[in-house]
């Protein structure tokens, strides 16, 4: 029998259910093959683990004698390691290892592509913000706070009435309680549409705002305080409003 077939007999070898000829062939294989010895160890460890799950019983005397003879036979045979190229290869094991390596590679590629896409998106947003802010034709809509003591500074920049992008410049807004966010709204003839949520910051922050329609279709902008993630419609009175020019 070839080595692959003999390795498949190792479970029966461990259980002592082989014929004397088969057992002798497996003994010879164990003497020369590290892979076979690893397989033998794995099956013996598996059986040892299963043994812990059942009550301890005394083994028949002949099994101990058989095992002792087997050990003596293995010790008497000199171990000769063949060249690596001659070691049997288990196709299933290699397939599993290859599949695992391929999966790791795919996951790495997906993360790299996603990170690159996010970085590219941030770069494009920064470029768009700079183009709007630095445009000499940009219109500025200052949002004025209902509380005259509020020293925050919020301005919306837009270039053309047909544009759907603008920039909200925010500075000095108070930090809100946990679970709350600021929400920006566009208003036209009583129709109020969300333009996104944002957080407070003592440092100046510039956010690119994507409107659902052209800037020119709206008359006013407003800010309210809403639950995290925003609301479909304002849940309270605006803390700041501005008229779009």
C-alpha positions in Angstrom: 0.0 0.0 0.0 1.1 3.6 -0.6 1.8 6.1 2.2 -1.5 7.9 1.7 -3.5 4.7 2.1 -1.5 3.8 5.2 -2.1 7.2 6.8 -5.8 6.7 6.3 -5.4 3.5 8.4 -4.0 5.3 11.4 -7.4 5.6 13.2 -7.8 1.8 13.0 -4.2 1.5 14.0 -4.8 3.5 17.2 -7.9 1.4 17.9 -5.9 -1.8 17.4 -8.2 -3.2 14.7 -5.7 -3.8 11.9 -4.4 -7.1 10.7 -0.8 -8.0 11.6 0.4 -7.2 8.1 -1.4 -3.8 8.0 0.0 -3.0 11.5 3.5 -3.8 10.4 3.2 -1.5 7.3 1.9 1.3 9.5 4.7 0.8 12.0 7.2 1.1 9.2 5.5 4.3 7.9 5.6 5.8 11.3 9.3 5.2 11.5 10.0 7.1 8.4 7.2 9.7 8.1 6.8 12.8 10.3 3.4 13.4 8.8 2.3 10.0 9.8 3.6 10.5 13.4 1.7 13.8 13.5 -1.5 12.1 12.4 -1.0 9.4 15.1 -0.5 12.0 17.8 -3.6 13.9 16.7 -5.8 10.8 16.8 -4.4 9.8 20.2 -5.1 13.2 21.6 -8.6 13.1 20.2 -9.3 9.8 21.9 -7.8 11.1 25.1 -10.2 14.0 25.1 -13.1 11.7 24.5 -12.0 9.5 27.3 -12.4 12.4 29.7 -16.1 12.5 28.8 -16.9 9.0 30.0 -16.3 7.1 33.2 -12.9 5.6 33.8 -12.7 1.9 33.0 -9.8 -0.5 33.2 -8.4 -1.5 29.9 -8.1 -5.1 28.9 -4.7 -6.5 29.7 -3.9 -7.5 26.1 -4.2 -3.9 24.9 -1.5 -2.8 27.3 0.7 -5.6 26.1 0.0 -4.9 22.4 0.8 -1.2 22.9 4.1 -2.0 24.7 5.1 -4.3 21.9 4.2 -1.7 19.3 6.4 0.9 21.1 9.3 -1.5 21.2 9.0 -2.2 17.5 9.0 1.6 16.7 12.0 2.2 18.9 13.9 -0.6 17.2 13.5 0.9 13.7 15.9 3.6 12.9 14.2 6.8 11.8 15.3 7.9 8.3 13.9 11.2 7.1 13.3 11.2 3.4 13.9 14.4 1.4 11.1 16.9 1.8 10.0 16.4 -1.8 9.2 12.8 -1.0 6.9 13.5 1.9 3.3 12.7 1.1 1.0 15.7 0.7 -2.5 15.6 1.9 -4.5 17.3 -0.8 -7.4 18.3 1.5 -5.1 20.0 4.0 -3.4 22.0 1.3 -6.8 23.0 -0.2 -7.9 24.2 3.2 -4.7 26.2 3.8 -4.9 27.7 0.3 -8.6 28.7 0.9 -7.7 30.3 4.2 -4.8 32.2 2.6 -7.0 33.3 -0.2 -9.7 34.5 2.2 -7.2 36.5 4.2 -5.9 38.1 1.0 -9.4 39.0 -0.2 -10.2 40.5 3.2 -7.0 42.6 3.1 -7.8 43.8 -0.4 -11.3 44.8 0.5 -10.1 46.8 3.5 -7.4 48.4 1.5 -9.9 49.4 -1.3 -12.4 50.7 1.2 -9.7 52.8 3.0 -8.5 54.1 -0.3 -12.0 55.0 -1.4 -12.7 56.8 1.9 -9.5 58.8 1.6 -10.3 59.7 -1.9 -13.8 60.8 -0.9 -12.4 63.0 1.9 -9.9 64.5 -0.6 -12.6 65.4 -3.1 -14.7 66.9 -0.3 -11.8 69.1 0.8 -11.2 70.2 -2.8 -14.9 71.1 -3.2 -15.0 73.0 0.1 -11.9 75.0 -1.0 -13.4 75.8 -4.4 -16.6 77.2 -2.8 -15.0 79.1 0.0 -12.3 80.7 -2.2 -14.7 81.6 -5.0 -15.0 85.4 -5.2 -18.7 85.1 -6.3 -19.7 83.0 -3.3 -22.7 84.2 -1.3 -22.7 84.1 2.5 -25.7 83.4 4.6 -25.1 84.3 8.2 -27.3 82.3 10.6 -28.2 84.5 13.6 -29.0 83.0 17.0 -32.2 83.7 18.9 -30.2 84.1 22.0 -28.3 87.3 21.6 -25.7 86.2 24.0 -24.7 83.2 21.9 -21.3 84.0 20.5 -21.2 81.1 18.0 -20.4 81.8 14.4 -22.3 79.9 11.6 -22.2 80.9 7.9 -23.4 79.0 4.8 -21.5 79.6 1.6 -22.9 78.9 -1.9 -21.9 80.0 -5.4 -24.7 79.8 -7.9 -28.5 79.4 -7.3 -28.5 76.2 -9.4 -25.9 74.5 -7.2 -26.8 71.8 -4.8 -23.6 71.9 -2.8 -22.6 74.5 -0.2 -20.3 74.9 2.8 -21.3 75.4 6.4 -18.6 77.1 8.5 -19.1 76.5 12.2 -17.2 77.9 15.2 -17.9 78.3 18.9 -21.1 76.2 19.2 -21.8 74.8 22.6 -21.3 71.1 23.2 -24.7 69.4 23.5 -25.8 66.8 26.1 -25.3 63.1 25.3 -27.7 61.9 22.7 -28.2 65.3 21.0 -27.0 66.8 17.7 -27.4 70.0 15.8 -29.5 69.7 12.6 -29.5 72.1 9.6 -32.7 72.8 7.7 -33.7 74.4 4.4 -37.1 76.1 4.2 -39.3 77.2 1.3 -42.9 78.3 1.6 -43.3 76.4 4.9 -41.7 73.2 3.5 -38.8 72.2 5.8 -36.2 69.8 4.5 -33.2 68.4 6.4 -29.7 69.3 5.2 -27.9 67.0 7.7 -26.7 66.9 11.3 -23.4 68.1 12.8 -21.7 68.4 16.1 -20.3 71.3 18.1 -16.7 72.5 18.0 -14.7 75.3 19.6 -12.4 75.2 16.6 -13.6 76.3 13.2 -15.1 73.4 11.1 -16.0 73.5 7.5 -18.6 70.9 6.4 -19.7 70.2 2.8 -23.5 70.3 2.6 -25.4 68.4 0.0 -28.9 69.9 -0.5 -31.8 67.9 -1.9 -32.5 70.7 -4.5 -30.8 73.7 -5.9 -29.9 76.5 -3.4 -32.1 78.9 -5.3 -35.2 76.9 -4.5 -34.9 77.7 -0.7 -35.5 80.9 1.1 -34.2 80.3 4.6 -32.0 78.0 6.6 -32.4 77.1 10.3 -30.6 75.1 13.0 -32.4 73.0 15.7 -31.3 70.6 18.4 -32.4 67.1 17.7 -31.7 63.5 18.8 -28.6 61.7 17.5 -29.1 61.0 13.8 -31.6 63.8 13.3 -35.3 64.1 12.9 -37.7 64.0 9.9 -39.1 67.4 10.9 -37.9 69.9 13.5 -38.9 68.8 17.0 -38.4 72.3 18.5 -38.0 76.0 17.8 -34.9 76.9 15.7 -31.9 78.3 17.8 -30.6 80.1 14.7 -32.0 81.2 11.3 -30.7 82.9 8.1 -32.1 84.2 4.8 -30.5 82.8 1.7 -29.4 85.5 -0.7 
